[in-house]
Amino acid sequence: MTASTLMVQGTSSGAGKSTLVTALCRIFANEGYRVAPFKSQNMSSYSYVGKDFEIARAQAIQAIAARTNIDPWMNPILLKPIGNYRSEVFVNGKFYKKMHAKEYYKKFSLTKGLSTSKESLDRLRRRYDMVILEGAGSPAEINLARYDIANMRMAEYCSAPVILVTDIDKGGSFASIIGTLALLEKKYRKLIKGFVINKFRGDMEILRPSFSVLGKKTMKPVFGTIPLLKFDIPEEDSLHVTPKQVSWTKKYLKSLDTEIEHLSRVVRKNLNMKAVGALLK
């Protein structure tokens, strides 16, 4: 018997995918499920170094949220940028080689990258009750869609329903949702089951009427609105944030666990967890 799957994708980088996956891992772990996070390909300068492997820090934190061991299969492809469109490529936690972006996309992503990602996901699905997948960037980057192994290809592979999260604090979130759907292939559009509005700090009474307009245009529901939060969980590197360094001491892990619990309580309170849970059945 293989695990149930659920995927979180975003309308952009920094929309809150990692945060939402972290929260969902803890919510379902607290309900007694064996949960694992998964992100097939992650580009990050910040990693977690285990005994004999290295993966993106975000997936290590998500594993901590899921109360499970940190495994290399949770992030089978890690790209560590080294400048001039080149990256150090790690496969299943082990250094593979340095590659230019052109070589990576044309010679690696759809061959070894995709097969490795599928094998790693299958391994997790055999060991856990559920796997919460995280996408990368946006699934509607049409210039990269041909080579994208982090979003819809993985959702389609494991028949994962997709929640699309958007950052309303940046503005343009409703246009981003509708634009994302419009740019996706029809077969992929069907996988998106609803939306989460993230980083909201306004008046819900003003926001709420927009949900019915969005529903009429997309025929999909809003699962919830998460307020703009202050929490001490390291973010991934992106244009709008400077991630802090982490020392994985017992003291830090204890404080991190407290922050994850706080995050999960807020997310649970503001999401329709009954509807989200139904996606996993």
C-alpha positions as CSV (number, residue, x, y, z in Angstrom):
1,M,0.0,0.0,0.0
2,T,1.4,3.4,-1.0
3,A,1.0,6.7,0.8
4,S,-1.5,9.3,0.0
5,T,-0.1,12.4,-1.6
6,L,-0.8,16.1,-1.5
7,M,1.2,18.9,-3.3
8,V,1.7,22.5,-2.5
9,Q,2.6,24.8,-5.4
10,G,2.9,28.5,-5.6
11,T,2.1,31.4,-8.0
12,S,5.7,32.6,-7.5
13,S,8.8,32.0,-5.5
14,G,8.3,33.2,-1.9
15,A,4.6,32.6,-2.0
16,G,4.8,30.4,1.1
17,K,5.1,26.9,-0.2
18,S,7.8,25.8,2.2
19,T,6.0,27.3,5.2
20,L,2.6,25.7,4.3
21,V,4.3,22.2,3.8
22,T,6.0,22.6,7.1
23,A,2.8,23.4,8.8
24,L,0.9,20.5,7.1
25,C,3.6,18.0,8.0
26,R,3.3,19.0,11.7
27,I,-0.6,19.0,11.6
28,F,-0.8,15.6,10.2
29,A,2.0,14.2,12.3
30,N,0.2,15.5,15.4
31,E,-2.9,13.5,14.2
32,G,-0.8,10.3,14.3
33,Y,0.1,9.9,10.6
34,R,3.5,8.9,9.4
35,V,4.3,11.9,7.2
36,A,7.2,12.8,4.9
37,P,8.0,15.9,3.0
38,F,9.3,15.8,-0.6
39,K,10.7,18.3,-3.1
40,S,12.2,16.8,-6.2
41,Q,14.5,19.7,-7.1
42,N,15.5,22.5,-4.8
43,M,17.9,25.4,-5.6
44,S,19.4,26.7,-2.4
45,S,22.6,27.9,-1.0
46,Y,21.5,26.7,2.5
47,S,21.7,23.0,3.2
48,Y,21.4,20.5,5.9
49,V,24.5,18.3,6.2
50,G,23.7,14.8,7.6
51,K,26.1,12.1,8.5
52,D,26.8,11.2,4.9
53,F,24.5,13.3,2.8
54,E,23.4,16.9,2.1
55,I,19.9,18.1,1.2
56,A,18.1,21.5,1.2
57,R,17.6,23.0,4.6
58,A,13.9,23.5,4.0
59,Q,13.2,19.7,3.6
60,A,15.2,19.0,6.7
61,I,13.0,21.4,8.7
62,Q,9.9,19.9,7.1
63,A,11.1,16.4,8.3
64,I,11.5,17.8,11.8
65,A,8.0,19.2,11.5
66,A,6.8,15.7,10.5
67,R,8.6,14.2,13.5
68,T,10.6,11.8,11.3
69,N,14.1,11.1,10.3
70,I,15.8,13.4,7.8
71,D,16.5,11.4,4.6
72,P,18.2,12.3,1.3
73,W,15.2,11.0,-0.6
74,M,13.2,14.0,0.7
75,N,15.2,16.2,-1.7
76,P,16.8,14.0,-4.4
77,I,18.1,16.9,-6.4
78,L,19.8,19.9,-4.7
79,L,21.3,22.7,-6.8
80,K,23.8,24.9,-4.9
81,P,24.5,28.0,-7.0
82,I,28.2,28.9,-7.5
83,G,27.8,31.8,-10.0
84,N,27.7,32.4,-13.8
85,Y,24.6,30.1,-14.2
86,R,26.5,27.2,-12.7
87,S,25.6,25.0,-9.7
88,E,26.9,22.2,-7.7
89,V,24.5,19.3,-8.2
90,F,23.7,16.8,-5.5
91,V,21.9,13.6,-6.2
92,N,20.3,11.8,-3.3
93,G,22.4,13.7,-1.0
94,K,25.8,13.1,-2.7
95,F,27.8,15.5,-4.8
96,Y,27.3,14.6,-8.5
97,K,29.1,17.3,-10.5
98,K,29.1,21.0,-11.4
99,M,26.8,22.0,-14.2
100,H,25.9,25.0,-16.2
101,A,22.2,25.7,-16.4
102,K,22.1,24.8,-20.1
103,E,23.7,21.4,-19.4
104,Y,21.4,20.7,-16.5
105,Y,18.2,21.4,-18.4
106,K,19.2,19.7,-21.7
107,K,21.2,16.7,-20.4
108,F,20.1,16.0,-16.9
109,S,16.7,17.2,-15.7
110,L,14.5,15.0,-17.9
111,T,16.8,11.9,-17.7
112,K,18.7,11.2,-14.5
113,G,16.9,14.1,-12.6
114,L,13.4,12.9,-13.3
115,S,14.1,9.2,-12.8
116,T,15.9,9.8,-9.6
117,S,13.1,12.0,-8.3
118,K,10.5,9.4,-9.1
119,E,12.5,6.6,-7.5
120,S,13.0,8.7,-4.3
121,L,9.3,9.6,-4.2
122,D,8.3,6.0,-4.6
123,R,10.6,5.0,-1.7
124,L,8.9,7.5,0.6
125,R,5.4,6.4,-0.5
126,R,6.2,2.9,0.5
127,R,7.4,3.9,3.9
128,Y,4.9,6.6,5.0
129,D,1.1,7.1,5.3
130,M,1.3,10.4,3.4
131,V,3.8,12.5,1.5
132,I,3.4,16.2,1.3
133,L,5.1,17.4,-1.9
134,E,6.4,21.0,-2.5
135,G,6.8,22.6,-5.9
136,A,9.4,25.1,-7.0
137,G,8.9,28.6,-8.1
138,S,5.7,28.6,-10.2
139,P,4.3,25.8,-12.4
140,A,3.5,28.3,-15.0
141,E,7.0,29.4,-16.0
142,I,6.4,28.7,-19.6
143,N,10.1,29.3,-20.5
144,L,11.1,26.4,-18.3
145,A,8.0,24.1,-18.4
146,R,9.6,21.7,-20.9
147,Y,12.3,20.9,-18.3
148,D,10.3,21.3,-15.1
149,I,10.6,18.2,-12.8
150,A,9.5,20.0,-9.6
151,N,5.9,20.8,-10.2
152,M,3.2,19.3,-12.4
153,R,5.2,16.3,-13.7
154,M,5.6,15.1,-10.1
155,A,2.0,15.8,-9.2
156,E,0.8,13.9,-12.3
157,Y,3.2,11.0,-11.6
158,C,1.7,10.3,-8.1
159,S,-1.8,11.7,-8.8
160,A,-1.4,14.3,-6.1
161,P,-4.1,16.9,-5.7
162,V,-2.5,20.4,-5.8
163,I,-3.1,23.4,-3.5
164,L,-1.9,26.6,-5.1
165,V,-0.7,29.2,-2.6
166,T,-0.2,32.9,-3.3
167,D,1.3,35.8,-1.5
168,I,-1.3,38.6,-1.2
169,D,1.1,40.9,0.6
170,K,3.0,41.4,-2.7
171,G,-0.2,42.4,-4.5
172,G,-1.7,40.9,-7.7
173,S,-2.5,37.6,-6.1
174,F,-5.8,37.0,-7.8
175,A,-4.4,37.8,-11.2
176,S,-1.5,35.4,-10.4
177,I,-3.9,32.6,-9.5
178,I,-6.0,33.1,-12.7
179,G,-2.9,33.6,-14.8
180,T,-1.3,30.5,-13.5
181,L,-4.3,28.4,-14.3
182,A,-4.6,30.0,-17.8
183,L,-1.0,29.1,-18.7
184,L,-1.2,25.5,-17.5
185,E,-1.9,22.6,-19.8
186,K,-5.5,21.5,-19.4
187,K,-4.5,18.1,-17.9
188,Y,-2.5,19.9,-15.2
189,R,-5.2,22.5,-14.5
190,K,-7.4,19.7,-13.3
191,L,-4.9,18.7,-10.6
192,I,-5.3,22.1,-8.8
193,K,-8.1,21.6,-6.3
194,G,-8.1,25.0,-4.6
195,F,-6.2,28.0,-3.3
196,V,-4.6,29.4,-0.1
197,I,-4.2,33.1,0.3
198,N,-1.0,33.7,2.3
199,K,0.5,36.7,4.2
200,F,-2.8,38.6,4.6
201,R,-2.9,41.6,7.0
202,G,-6.1,43.4,6.0
203,D,-9.8,43.2,6.8
204,M,-11.3,39.8,6.0
205,E,-14.7,41.4,5.4
206,I,-13.2,43.3,2.5
207,L,-11.3,40.3,1.2
208,R,-14.0,37.6,1.5
209,P,-16.3,38.8,-1.3
210,S,-13.5,38.3,-3.8
211,F,-13.6,34.6,-3.1
212,S,-16.9,34.2,-4.9
213,V,-15.6,36.1,-7.9
214,L,-12.5,33.9,-8.0
215,G,-14.7,30.8,-7.6
216,K,-16.9,31.8,-10.6
217,K,-13.8,32.3,-12.7
218,T,-11.9,29.2,-11.7
219,M,-14.6,26.8,-10.4
220,K,-12.2,26.1,-7.5
221,P,-12.5,27.0,-3.8
222,V,-10.3,29.0,-1.4
223,F,-9.2,26.7,1.4
224,G,-8.2,29.5,3.7
225,T,-6.4,32.7,4.4
226,I,-3.2,32.7,6.4
227,P,-2.3,35.9,8.2
228,L,1.1,37.5,7.8
229,L,3.1,35.9,10.6
230,K,6.2,36.6,12.5
231,F,8.0,33.3,13.2
232,D,11.6,32.2,13.6
233,I,11.7,29.4,11.0
234,P,14.5,29.9,8.4
235,E,13.3,30.9,4.9
236,E,14.7,29.7,1.7
237,D,16.9,32.0,-0.3
238,S,15.1,34.2,-2.8
239,L,15.2,37.8,-4.0
240,H,13.2,39.2,-1.1
241,V,14.8,37.5,1.8
242,T,18.3,37.0,3.3
243,P,18.2,33.6,5.1
244,K,20.1,33.3,8.3
245,Q,22.7,30.7,9.1
246,V,21.6,27.8,11.3
247,S,23.5,25.7,13.9
248,W,21.7,22.4,14.5
249,T,22.2,22.3,18.2
250,K,19.8,20.7,20.7
251,K,18.9,24.2,21.9
252,Y,18.2,25.4,18.4
253,L,16.1,22.3,17.5
254,K,14.0,22.9,20.7
255,S,13.3,26.5,19.7
256,L,12.6,25.4,16.1
257,D,10.1,22.9,17.3
258,T,8.3,25.5,19.3
259,E,8.1,27.8,16.3
260,I,6.8,24.9,14.1
261,E,4.1,24.2,16.7
262,H,3.0,27.9,16.7
263,L,2.9,27.9,12.9
264,S,0.9,24.7,12.7
265,R,-1.7,26.0,15.2
266,V,-2.2,29.3,13.2
267,V,-2.4,27.4,9.9
268,R,-4.9,24.8,11.3
269,K,-7.0,27.7,12.6
270,N,-7.2,29.5,9.3
271,L,-7.4,26.6,6.8
272,N,-10.4,24.4,6.1
273,M,-8.6,21.3,7.3
274,K,-11.6,19.1,6.6
275,A,-11.5,20.0,2.9
276,V,-7.7,19.7,2.8
277,G,-7.8,16.3,4.6
278,A,-10.4,15.1,2.1
279,L,-7.9,15.6,-0.7
280,L,-5.7,12.9,0.8
281,K,-8.4,10.2,0.9
